[in-house]
Amino acid sequence: MPTKHLKHRRILVLFILFIGSMSFAQEYHDFLVEGSLIDDNERPLESATIYIEEPNGTLVDYTLSNKEGRFEIAGKVQNDSLFLFVSYTGFLPVKQLLDLKKQSNWSFNNLQMKIDDKTLEEVLVQAQAAPVTVKTDTLEFNAASFKTKANANLEDVLKKLPGVSVNNAGEISINGKPVAKILVNGKSFFGDDPKIATKNLPKELINKIQVVDTKTKTEEFTGKEGDSQNKTLNITIDEDKNKGYFARITAGIGTKDRYEASGIANYFKNNFRLSVLGGSNNINSSGFSFDEIYDAMGRNAYSISRSSNGSFSINGNSFGGGSSGITQTYNAGFNLVEEWAEQTELETDYFFNRSNTETKTKINRENILPDRIFFNESSSISQRENDNHRASFDFSFRPDSLTRISFRPNFSYNKGKSQSDSETKSFQENFAVLNQAETRNDTEIEQLNFAARLGASRRLDTLGSYVNVNLNYTNNTTDNQQLFYSLRQIFDDNGGVSDTDLQDQRIKENTDAKTFNTGLGARIALPKKIFLDVEYTLNYSKSINERLVYDNSTKDFLLDLSNDFKTSSLKHRPSLGMVYRSKKLRASLSAGVEQLSLTNKDHFSGNRFESNFTNFYSDLYLRYKINQAASVYFNYESQQNAPSINQLQPVENRTNPLNIIQGNPNLKPNLTHNFYFSFNNYNYKTKSGLYTYAGADFIQDKVTSISQTNEELIRETSYTNVNGAYSAFGGANYSFMFSKKEFYNLKLRLGLSGAFSRDVGFSNAVEFVTKDSRLSPSVKLDVDFTDILQLTPYYEINFQNAKYSLPTRSNERFVNHELGVEVTSFWPKNLIFGNDISYQRLGNVSPGFTNNFILWNMSLGYQFFDEKATFKVKVFDVLDQNIATRRQTGEDFIQDTQELVLERYMMFSLTFKLDKFGKNKG
């Protein structure tokens, strides 16, 4: 190379290095801010929020003061100056400029905060909202303080919050406790499914995210304690933004005739909100839980030891797939909320769902008897069509400030038909076939359900005294028309048919269940933070089951297989309790007597059975707040449950010709004792937390099956009461959050859960005991590389051990593994590339069942029209390995099941978003 060119190249390299060093050699400033907070009486202020922002308002870091009022924040920034903010409920905020060119360490010992006297509003120091605020019963996050990608939704914000976890299925937990529902400005958002809100509420609309204990509307009005083990998120909207609309619509077409089309629109204006949705697809998806990456593809359409095929439910109305198979669904609905002044509130909704579901199931089952083991192999296919209408109406008003009256009727109508065919074979241990059965079932069903609740509450004083009364009525009717055909064959030792049983029947089954419930309750405030609770409930229920069976060929009425059965129950439950409430401790103890009367009558046989039971019960509740971050919870309750009508009616059910079932009218109700304990501690200073829990259930007179299997492997099953059944569970979750502002945010979650159960049953007049234990450690890591790359690897292992007291089977041990990673890239701009890869392995399944697979879902999206439109190419199950296999261990069996699932397809879709909030032009 010529010397002149070499010299020029060296000069160019030096120039590039110089420019690069100028651009990257920016000066960083270390800083340390520490101190302590006190009030006017020089008492330390615990859980005050201390946070630091850049001059442009970007959050640098935050912490909370400890019980001595001390705090400390350290870090490294490029800015020459920062702002320190101190916020505490009921006190004036503090704002202080930090000039890092003059000093790097700042100390604010005994910084005295002034009470927020509203008469001094003219001298209030204006400060930004604190990122995290801890109040007595509320944890509050400021959404704007947590940086997310553009066009983020509520779920994106939640993933950035300390102590908040969102799993692959969209389920939310706060410091280990599940989120039961999401409210918007205190009102429900399109039913009870949180994912409808998390996937659709845009961040621009959100002001605060408040975390509170889940309460009913009556508990909110009276001030009664809520469910502290379940959390509710209340999303607040600024007044200037609480007017406008937002909508999303998606349409896609794919290979193998797959398609999707769905949309949701929301209009809101102050206290009025209207939401409308509709759609159709054949990919087992709700279609409304929009995901920026995978949309409605159904990321978890596989199922191992659990059912997660993309279906979901709103207020009990099922959308998407059923328990298995492939579903084509059409749905539409609306939700309307209106509030007039502060006295009257209306919420109403209507949903329609039409679904067509195809299923294919293969089952291998090992049955354990006292003297031998035998096996079943079965396969079935079915086609179900179903239309469902559901409407609800919730109206409440306040004639005065102390009284609330509410009325809530609900209505649902369901009409469907199904056709199923199945084949079953039974084998001895040497695999010699002993019997086989073929069945065909054509069913048409019509259901009508109605429920109504009328309630009234009145506060008696400002101390917490109140009185309430409620009336509840439900009426559920079912009309079932069925054509049933079965052929059962018994084989001899030479393989020849020794016996044949043919059933060709027409079955009419009608049920009518009514329940009436009334409750009276009062709370009286006593001195020293003590309250007296007096309650009485009366419950009356009546169920009628008429099953008429006819021979389809001769039209003869088959009396021995028919029944006209009526059961009724009357339950009285008075109770008396004491409640103690302070800032640290909430405790309650109640006790009473429960009287239950059961009456069963079969009109065909004339048999009548009556039983009366008396049970003394008690409930104990304790919740102690160690500090603002840590708390301990304990609960005990006892509950009496009556057997179901199917368990009581003494009539043979031969729908499965290899397992004939007959109820027992002499069954007693079971009495369950529930224990639960939890410890929760989340440190917002270190952004780490621990949640542990444990519980146990002890059941007296548990209803269990009692079976008799003959030499031809025909099983007859009934029911009886047993003692000695119990279960226990426990676990712990640890989370840690670390943020390197310039580079990445990291969340680590470690989990451990376990369970143990002891069940008692009878087989061929021999009592047996089954013990099942499970242990599942897991780890998950969320890494966010500053809006360029999101990486989420996770691993879970499940150890299971089942022990059987029957001498023919000692134990069953297996280990399941699940390993996965989600990788999402947002670079280059407007291009989103997502990969969701998971590997699952079952430790032990029957021959012929697939025990491991890799599910890989891929999505490539391009945003345009100012990121309001997105074109996507999505591939479900890239490697074409999706399966639905699960192993189930029972009292006297081990079963492997494999079902029809979605297979690989490619989808091309287009999504549009429209929004306008307040002054936003959209």
JOKA-V679457 format. One record per pair of residues at least 12 apart in sequence whose C-alpha atoms are under 8 Angstrom apart, sorted by sequence separation. I is the first residue (numbers start at 0). GAP is how many residues later the second one is. If there is no record, write none. Layout:
i->[I;I]
gap->[GAP;GAP]
//
This chain:
i->[49;50;60;82;83;129;130;147;162;179;180;181;213;214;248;249;263;264;284;297;308;318;334;335;363;364;393;394;423;424;455;456;487;488;520;521;548;576;577;597;598;620;621;649;650;678;679;704;705;734;735;757;758;779;780;799;800;821;822;839;840;859;860;884;885;48;49;82;83;128;130;146;162;180;212;213;248;249;263;284;334;335;362;363;393;394;422;423;454;455;486;487;520;521;547;548;576;596;597;620;621;648;649;677;678;704;705;734;735;757;779;780;799;800;821;822;838;839;858;859;883;884;48;49;82;83;130;142;145;179;212;213;248;262;263;282;283;308;334;362;363;392;393;422;423;454;455;486;487;520;547;575;576;596;597;619;620;648;649;677;678;704;705;734;756;757;779;798;799;821;838;839;858;859;883;884;48;49;81;82;129;130;145;181;212;247;248;261;262;282;308;333;334;361;362;392;393;422;454;486;519;520;546;547;574;575;596;619;620;646;647;648;649;677;703;704;733;734;755;756;778;779;798;799;820;821;838;858;882;883;47;48;80;81;212;213;246;247;261;262;306;332;333;361;362;391;392;421;422;453;454;485;486;518;519;545;546;574;575;595;596;618;619;646;647;648;676;677;702;703;732;733;755;756;777;778;798;819;820;837;838;857;858;882;883;46;47;80;81;212;213;246;247;261;283;306;332;333;361;391;392;420;421;452;453;484;485;518;519;545;546;574;594;595;618;619;645;646;647;675;676;702;703;732;733;754;755;777;778;797;798;819;820;836;837;856;857;882;883;45;46;80;81;212;213;246;260;261;332;360;361;391;420;421;452;453;484;485;518;544;545;573;574;594;595;617;618;646;647;675;676;702;703;732;754;755;777;796;797;819;836;837;856;857;882;45;46;79;80;93;211;212;245;246;259;260;331;332;359;360;390;391;420;452;483;484;517;518;544;545;572;573;594;617;618;647;675;701;702;731;732;753;754;776;777;796;797;818;819;835;836;856;857;881;44;45;46;79;80;92;140;210;211;244;245;259;260;330;331;359;360;389;390;419;420;451;452;483;484;516;517;543;544;572;573;593;594;616;617;674;675;700;701;730;731;753;754;775;776;796;817;818;835;836;855;856;857;881;44;45;47;49;78;79;91;210;211;244;245;259;330;331;358;359;389;390;418;419;450;451;482;483;516;517;543;544;571;572;592;593;616;673;674;700;701;730;731;753;775;776;795;796;817;818;834;835;855;856;881;44;45;46;90;91;210;211;244;258;259;330;358;359;389;418;419;450;451;482;483;516;543;571;572;592;593;616;673;674;699;700;730;752;753;775;794;795;816;817;834;835;854;855;880;881;43;44;45;90;91;170;209;210;243;244;257;258;259;329;330;357;358;388;389;417;418;450;482;483;515;516;542;543;570;571;592;593;673;699;701;729;730;751;752;774;775;794;795;816;817;834;854;855;879;43;44;90;91;170;208;209;242;243;257;258;262;263;284;285;328;329;357;358;387;388;417;418;449;450;481;482;514;515;541;542;570;571;591;592;642;672;673;698;699;728;729;751;752;773;774;794;815;816;833;834;854;879;43;53;89;90;169;208;209;242;243;257;261;262;283;284;285;328;329;357;387;388;416;417;448;449;480;481;514;515;541;542;569;570;590;591;614;642;671;672;698;699;728;729;751;773;774;793;794;815;816;832;833;853;854;878;54;89;208;209;241;242;260;261;283;284;285;328;356;357;387;416;417;448;449;480;481;514;541;569;570;590;591;641;642;671;672;697;698;728;750;751;773;792;793;815;816;832;833;854;876;877;53;54;207;208;241;242;259;283;327;328;355;356;386;387;416;448;479;480;513;514;540;541;568;569;590;641;642;671;697;698;727;728;749;750;772;773;792;793;814;815;831;832;853;854;875;876;877;36;53;54;206;207;241;326;327;355;356;385;386;415;416;447;448;479;480;512;513;539;540;568;569;589;590;640;641;670;671;697;726;727;749;750;771;772;792;813;814;831;832;852;853;875;876;35;52;53;205;206;207;326;327;354;355;385;386;414;415;446;447;478;479;512;513;539;540;568;588;589;639;640;669;670;696;697;726;727;749;771;772;791;792;813;814;830;831;852;874;875;51;52;94;205;206;326;354;355;385;414;415;446;447;478;479;512;538;539;567;568;588;589;639;640;669;670;695;696;726;748;749;771;790;791;813;830;831;852;874;875;37;51;52;92;93;94;205;206;238;325;326;353;354;384;385;413;414;446;477;478;511;512;538;539;566;567;587;588;639;669;670;695;696;725;726;747;748;770;771;790;791;830;874;35;36;51;52;91;92;94;204;205;324;325;353;354;383;384;413;414;445;446;477;478;510;511;537;538;566;567;587;588;638;639;668;669;695;724;725;747;748;769;770;789;790;829;830;873;874;35;36;50;51;91;92;93;180;204;285;324;325;352;353;383;384;412;413;444;445;476;477;510;511;537;538;566;586;587;637;638;667;668;669;694;695;724;725;747;769;770;789;790;829;849;872;873;35;49;50;92;179;284;285;316;318;324;352;353;383;412;413;444;445;476;477;509;510;537;565;566;586;587;637;638;668;693;694;723;724;746;747;769;788;789;829;850;872;873;34;35;49;50;284;317;319;321;323;324;351;352;382;383;412;444;475;476;509;510;536;537;564;565;585;586;637;667;693;694;723;724;745;746;768;769;788;789;849;871;872;33;34;49;204;259;283;284;320;351;352;381;382;411;412;443;444;475;476;508;509;535;536;564;565;585;586;636;637;666;693;723;745;746;767;768;788;848;871;872;33;34;48;49;204;283;350;351;381;382;410;411;442;443;474;475;508;509;535;536;564;565;584;585;635;636;692;693;722;744;745;767;768;787;788;829;870;871;33;47;48;350;351;381;410;411;442;443;474;475;507;508;535;563;564;584;585;635;636;691;692;721;744;745;767;787;788;870;871;32;33;47;48;349;350;380;381;410;442;473;474;507;508;534;535;562;563;584;634;635;691;692;721;743;744;786;787;870;31;32;47;349;350;379;380;409;410;441;442;473;474;506;507;533;534;562;563;583;584;634;635;691;743;744;869;870;31;32;46;47;349;379;380;408;409;440;441;472;473;506;507;533;534;562;583;633;634;690;691;743;744;868;869;31;84;283;348;349;379;408;409;440;441;472;473;506;533;582;583;633;634;689;690;742;743;844;868;869;30;31;84;86;153;154;282;283;347;348;378;379;408;440;471;472;505;506;532;533;583;632;633;689;690;742;843;868;29;30;85;88;153;154;281;282;283;347;348;377;378;407;408;439;440;471;472;504;505;531;532;632;633;689;741;841;867;868;29;30;84;87;152;153;281;282;283;347;377;378;406;407;438;439;470;471;504;505;531;532;631;632;688;689;867;29;30;86;88;152;153;156;281;346;347;377;406;407;438;439;470;471;504;505;531;532;631;632;687;688;867;28;29;152;153;280;281;345;346;376;377;405;406;438;470;503;504;530;531;601;631;687;688;848;27;28;152;153;185;279;280;345;346;375;376;405;406;437;438;469;470;502;503;504;529;530;599;630;631;687;27;28;152;153;182;184;185;279;280;345;375;376;404;405;436;437;468;469;503;529;530;629;630;686;687;848;27;28;151;152;179;180;181;182;183;184;185;279;344;345;375;404;405;436;437;468;469;529;629;630;686;845;26;27;28;150;151;177;178;179;180;181;182;183;184;278;279;343;344;374;375;404;436;468;528;529;628;629;669;685;686;844;25;150;153;176;177;178;179;180;181;182;183;184;277;278;343;344;373;374;403;404;435;436;467;468;528;628;629;666;150;176;177;178;181;183;277;278;343;373;374;402;403;434;435;466;467;528;628;666;667;176;178;277;342;343;373;374;402;403;434;435;466;467;628;659;661;663;666;708;276;277;342;372;373;402;434;466;628;657;658;659;660;661;662;663;705;706;707;708;275;276;341;342;372;401;402;433;434;465;466;608;657;658;659;660;661;662;663;703;704;705;706;707;173;275;276;342;371;401;433;464;465;608;656;657;658;659;660;661;703;704;705;706;707;275;401;432;433;464;465;658;706;274;275;463;464;705;142;273;274;463;464;642;273;274;463;273;432;462;142;143;272;273;142;271;272;141;142;271;272;599;141;142;270;271;464;140;141;270;271;41;139;140;270;30;61;139;140;270;41;139;28;56;138;139;316;646;31;32;33;34;35;36;37;39;137;138;646;30;31;32;33;34;35;36;37;38;39;137;138;316;29;30;31;32;33;34;35;36;37;38;39;137;28;30;32;33;34;35;36;37;38;39;136;34;36;38;136;566;50;49;50;48;48;48;48;564;47;48;189;46;47;58;46;57;58;801;803;562;803;199;561;198;199;560;197;198;559;560;195;198;559;560;195;194;544;542;192;192;769;192;769;191;192;768;769;190;191;189;190;760;168;759;167;758;189;190;189;186;487;487;483;485;220;436;436;489;221;221;221;217;223;222;221;221;221;434;433;434;433;425;369;368;369;368;369;372;369;370;371;368;369;370;367;369;368;367;367;135;363;135;133;175;174;174;174;174;175;174;175;174;162;161;368;162;367;161;162;366;367;161;162;366;365;366;364;365;364;365;364;292;363;364;362;363;362;363;362;361;362;360;361;298;360;361;360;292;359;360;292;293;358;359;292;358;175;298;66;293;293;292;292;292;162;324;325;161;323;324;325;323;324;325;296;298;323;324;296;293;301;302;303;304;305;46;301;302;303;304;45;301;302;303;304;302;303;304;301;300;300;282;63;64;62;63;62;61;62;148;147;257;258;255;257;254;253;254;253;254;253;252;253;251;252;251;252;251;250;251;249;250;249;250;249;248;249;247;248;247;248;247;246;247;245;246;245;246;244;245;244;245;243;244;243;244;243;242;243;241;242;240;241;240;239;240;239;59;204;150]
gap->[12;12;12;12;12;12;12;12;12;12;12;12;12;12;12;12;12;12;12;12;12;12;12;12;12;12;12;12;12;12;12;12;12;12;12;12;12;12;12;12;12;12;12;12;12;12;12;12;12;12;12;12;12;12;12;12;12;12;12;12;12;12;12;12;12;13;13;13;13;13;13;13;13;13;13;13;13;13;13;13;13;13;13;13;13;13;13;13;13;13;13;13;13;13;13;13;13;13;13;13;13;13;13;13;13;13;13;13;13;13;13;13;13;13;13;13;13;13;13;13;13;13;14;14;14;14;14;14;14;14;14;14;14;14;14;14;14;14;14;14;14;14;14;14;14;14;14;14;14;14;14;14;14;14;14;14;14;14;14;14;14;14;14;14;14;14;14;14;14;14;14;14;14;14;14;14;15;15;15;15;15;15;15;15;15;15;15;15;15;15;15;15;15;15;15;15;15;15;15;15;15;15;15;15;15;15;15;15;15;15;15;15;15;15;15;15;15;15;15;15;15;15;15;15;15;15;15;15;15;15;16;16;16;16;16;16;16;16;16;16;16;16;16;16;16;16;16;16;16;16;16;16;16;16;16;16;16;16;16;16;16;16;16;16;16;16;16;16;16;16;16;16;16;16;16;16;16;16;16;16;16;16;16;16;16;17;17;17;17;17;17;17;17;17;17;17;17;17;17;17;17;17;17;17;17;17;17;17;17;17;17;17;17;17;17;17;17;17;17;17;17;17;17;17;17;17;17;17;17;17;17;17;17;17;17;17;17;17;17;18;18;18;18;18;18;18;18;18;18;18;18;18;18;18;18;18;18;18;18;18;18;18;18;18;18;18;18;18;18;18;18;18;18;18;18;18;18;18;18;18;18;18;18;18;18;19;19;19;19;19;19;19;19;19;19;19;19;19;19;19;19;19;19;19;19;19;19;19;19;19;19;19;19;19;19;19;19;19;19;19;19;19;19;19;19;19;19;19;19;19;19;19;19;19;20;20;20;20;20;20;20;20;20;20;20;20;20;20;20;20;20;20;20;20;20;20;20;20;20;20;20;20;20;20;20;20;20;20;20;20;20;20;20;20;20;20;20;20;20;20;20;20;20;20;20;20;20;20;21;21;21;21;21;21;21;21;21;21;21;21;21;21;21;21;21;21;21;21;21;21;21;21;21;21;21;21;21;21;21;21;21;21;21;21;21;21;21;21;21;21;21;21;21;21;21;21;21;21;21;22;22;22;22;22;22;22;22;22;22;22;22;22;22;22;22;22;22;22;22;22;22;22;22;22;22;22;22;22;22;22;22;22;22;22;22;22;22;22;22;22;22;22;22;22;23;23;23;23;23;23;23;23;23;23;23;23;23;23;23;23;23;23;23;23;23;23;23;23;23;23;23;23;23;23;23;23;23;23;23;23;23;23;23;23;23;23;23;23;23;23;23;23;23;24;24;24;24;24;24;24;24;24;24;24;24;24;24;24;24;24;24;24;24;24;24;24;24;24;24;24;24;24;24;24;24;24;24;24;24;24;24;24;24;24;24;24;24;24;24;24;24;24;24;24;24;24;25;25;25;25;25;25;25;25;25;25;25;25;25;25;25;25;25;25;25;25;25;25;25;25;25;25;25;25;25;25;25;25;25;25;25;25;25;25;25;25;25;25;25;25;25;25;25;25;25;25;25;25;25;25;26;26;26;26;26;26;26;26;26;26;26;26;26;26;26;26;26;26;26;26;26;26;26;26;26;26;26;26;26;26;26;26;26;26;26;26;26;26;26;26;26;26;26;26;26;26;27;27;27;27;27;27;27;27;27;27;27;27;27;27;27;27;27;27;27;27;27;27;27;27;27;27;27;27;27;27;27;27;27;27;27;27;27;27;27;27;27;27;27;27;27;27;27;28;28;28;28;28;28;28;28;28;28;28;28;28;28;28;28;28;28;28;28;28;28;28;28;28;28;28;28;28;28;28;28;28;28;28;28;28;28;28;28;28;28;28;28;28;28;29;29;29;29;29;29;29;29;29;29;29;29;29;29;29;29;29;29;29;29;29;29;29;29;29;29;29;29;29;29;29;29;29;29;29;29;29;29;29;29;29;29;29;29;29;30;30;30;30;30;30;30;30;30;30;30;30;30;30;30;30;30;30;30;30;30;30;30;30;30;30;30;30;30;30;30;30;30;30;30;30;30;30;30;30;31;31;31;31;31;31;31;31;31;31;31;31;31;31;31;31;31;31;31;31;31;31;31;31;31;31;31;31;31;31;31;31;31;31;31;31;31;31;31;31;31;31;31;32;32;32;32;32;32;32;32;32;32;32;32;32;32;32;32;32;32;32;32;32;32;32;32;32;32;32;32;32;32;32;32;32;32;32;32;32;32;32;32;32;32;32;32;32;32;33;33;33;33;33;33;33;33;33;33;33;33;33;33;33;33;33;33;33;33;33;33;33;33;33;33;33;33;33;33;33;33;33;33;33;33;33;33;33;33;33;33;33;33;33;33;33;34;34;34;34;34;34;34;34;34;34;34;34;34;34;34;34;34;34;34;34;34;34;34;34;34;34;34;34;34;34;34;34;34;34;34;34;34;34;34;34;34;34;35;35;35;35;35;35;35;35;35;35;35;35;35;35;35;35;35;35;35;35;35;35;35;35;35;35;35;35;35;35;35;35;35;35;35;35;35;35;35;35;35;36;36;36;36;36;36;36;36;36;36;36;36;36;36;36;36;36;36;36;36;36;36;36;36;36;36;36;36;36;36;36;36;36;36;36;36;36;36;36;37;37;37;37;37;37;37;37;37;37;37;37;37;37;37;37;37;37;37;37;37;37;37;37;37;37;37;37;37;37;37;37;37;37;37;37;37;37;38;38;38;38;38;38;38;38;38;38;38;38;38;38;38;38;38;38;38;38;38;38;38;38;38;38;38;38;38;38;38;39;39;39;39;39;39;39;39;39;39;39;39;39;39;39;39;39;39;39;39;39;39;39;39;39;39;39;39;39;40;40;40;40;40;40;40;40;40;40;40;40;40;40;40;40;40;40;40;40;40;40;40;40;40;40;40;40;41;41;41;41;41;41;41;41;41;41;41;41;41;41;41;41;41;41;41;41;41;41;41;41;41;41;41;42;42;42;42;42;42;42;42;42;42;42;42;42;42;42;42;42;42;42;42;42;42;42;42;42;43;43;43;43;43;43;43;43;43;43;43;43;43;43;43;43;43;43;43;43;43;43;43;43;43;43;43;43;44;44;44;44;44;44;44;44;44;44;44;44;44;44;44;44;44;44;44;44;44;44;44;44;44;44;44;44;44;44;45;45;45;45;45;45;45;45;45;45;45;45;45;45;45;45;45;45;45;45;45;45;45;45;45;45;45;46;46;46;46;46;46;46;46;46;46;46;46;46;46;46;46;46;46;46;46;46;46;46;46;46;46;47;47;47;47;47;47;47;47;47;47;47;47;47;47;47;47;47;47;47;47;47;47;47;48;48;48;48;48;48;48;48;48;48;48;48;48;48;48;48;48;48;48;48;48;48;48;48;48;48;49;49;49;49;49;49;49;49;49;49;49;49;49;49;49;49;49;49;49;49;49;49;49;49;49;49;50;50;50;50;50;50;50;50;50;50;50;50;50;50;50;50;50;50;50;50;50;50;50;50;50;50;51;51;51;51;51;51;51;51;51;51;51;51;51;51;51;51;51;51;51;51;51;51;51;51;51;51;51;51;51;51;52;52;52;52;52;52;52;52;52;52;52;52;52;52;52;52;52;52;52;52;52;52;52;52;52;52;52;52;53;53;53;53;53;53;53;53;53;53;53;53;53;53;53;53;53;53;53;53;53;54;54;54;54;54;54;54;54;54;54;54;54;54;54;54;54;54;54;54;55;55;55;55;55;55;55;55;55;55;55;55;55;55;55;55;55;55;55;55;56;56;56;56;56;56;56;56;56;56;56;56;56;56;56;56;56;56;56;56;56;56;56;56;57;57;57;57;57;57;57;57;57;57;57;57;57;57;57;57;57;57;57;57;57;58;58;58;58;58;58;58;58;59;59;59;59;59;60;60;60;60;60;60;61;61;61;62;62;62;63;63;63;63;64;64;64;65;65;65;65;65;66;66;66;66;66;67;67;67;67;68;68;68;68;69;69;69;69;69;70;70;71;71;71;71;71;71;72;72;72;72;72;72;72;72;72;72;72;73;73;73;73;73;73;73;73;73;73;73;73;73;74;74;74;74;74;74;74;74;74;74;74;74;75;75;75;75;75;75;75;75;75;75;75;76;76;76;76;78;79;80;80;81;82;83;84;84;85;85;85;86;86;86;87;87;87;87;87;88;88;89;89;90;90;90;91;91;91;91;92;92;92;92;93;94;100;102;119;120;120;121;121;122;122;122;122;123;123;124;124;130;131;131;132;132;144;144;145;150;169;170;171;171;183;220;221;222;235;236;237;239;240;241;242;243;244;277;278;278;279;287;393;394;394;395;396;435;436;436;436;437;437;437;438;438;439;440;441;447;482;492;494;504;505;506;507;514;514;515;515;516;519;522;523;524;524;525;525;525;525;526;526;526;527;527;528;528;529;529;530;531;531;531;532;532;533;533;534;535;535;536;536;537;537;537;538;539;539;539;540;540;540;540;541;541;557;558;560;564;565;566;567;568;572;574;574;575;575;575;575;576;576;576;577;577;577;577;579;580;580;580;580;580;580;581;581;581;581;581;582;582;582;582;582;583;583;583;599;600;601;619;620;620;621;621;622;623;623;638;639;647;648;649;649;650;651;651;652;652;653;654;654;655;655;656;656;657;658;658;659;659;660;660;661;662;662;663;663;664;664;665;666;666;667;667;668;668;669;669;670;670;671;671;672;672;673;674;674;675;675;676;676;677;678;678;679;681;712;716]
//
